[in-house]
Each structure stands twice: as C-alpha cells, then as structure tokens.
C-alpha cells in the first residue's frame, strides 16, 4: 500500500528555554504552522527534554485528553483531582481535562534529564467530568513488540480515553516486525521515539512522524532497537 505522508524530525518546530528543550510535530505555543495543526483528533505531539529538578508548574487545561509517555528519567505528576504519582520509563498517565483541571509535571531527579512525549487528543465531546488513569506494563508487556496503551473501552488493561482513538507502543529489536491493519475511514499516525523504523517501504528515524489513511496492512520493521507510538484514529 502507498499513501504514506512523512513529517521529518528536522522539519518540526523547536524551542530552547534552557530548562526545557522541545520539538513540536504540530503547531504549539509560539510555533505556528498552518500546514501542521494536527492529524484528525490528534492535536499535539511535543518531544520534551526537561532539565533535572525543573518542570511545568501548576497550570490549567480543559476539554482535552492529555497523556505523557516517559522515555527516560522520572516524571512527577500532581493535579487538582488529588492524584500524585511518579512515573518511570515505559509508563503513561492520561488526564481527561474535561470542564477544567489544573496539574503540574516535574522532573523529580536532581541529576538526570527527563525525556517525555506529551500528547494532546481532542475528546469526543466538551464539558466532560475530569478524570485520570494510568498505564504500567505487566511483566509480559514490558518487552512485547506491540502493546495497547490507550483505548476508548479500556480493554486489555489499557488506559481509557474519551475519544475513538487507540494508542499502541511499538518496541522492536533488529530484524523484528509487526503489522497493523488500517481500517476503512480511519487514519494512522506513527511517531518514532528513538531508533530506525521501516514503515512498509518508507524509512523513519528518531523524531520522524508519518500518517496513513489508505486502508490496508502496514508492516513496521526495525533495523536496530526502536520504540514508537502508533495512533489509530477515527
């Protein structure tokens, strides 16, 4: 199948705030790119590197599904719903801001840089009751090639999102591959967190994104260790 549209890492928006170095796949904050305002319900993918002991102070959100995927370091989260947690690599927290919530996210290490992907997805409706869920891999999921992290029905132990969206973690070693079926009417976004990934006949590297909206089977293959997120969106 064809129809792969690539968003190269070097074409993303970037900002260096000293304590925060970040790359924006879609328009965000002072980075405005009318050609890249999101993909379907997916609105934000920020590739954040946060200095030791630094982070985002308490700030508000509303009417957005927000999750952070930890790649390196420790993420300390607190919110106005009473949740307070420290997340490790391979874990996620998913917050439904609904009609309004405040939260903070910090690098809890005094020495180690925190690397996260922060994702925003539009909910299916506005004014929802705010909520919070998490996902930590079970032992058999830690090294699995393809794992469901987020879904609208919480199946397979996934975190629950208020949108017709499924998010999978892809983790492959050299020579391994997985497949994913693109169903009619849906769109797929692949975000490579680290490593080199083959998407059918298209090569992707760390920071690259790619979208597919043509029905058919995708094959994701690794030249070396690779980690990526796959979004399956209505």
Secondary structure, DSSP 8 states (H G I E B T S, - for coil): ----EEE-GGGSEEEE-SSEEEEESS-BTTB--TT-S-BTTEEEEEEEEE-TT-EEEEEEE-S-EEEEEEEES-EEEEETTS-EEEE-TT-EEEEE-TT-EEEEEEE--SSS-EEEEEEEE--SSSS---EEEEE---GGGTT-SEEEEEESS-GGG-EE-SSSEEEEEEEE-TT-EEEEEE-TT-EEEEEEEES-EEETTEEE-TT-EEEE-S-EEEEEEESS-EEEEEEEE-
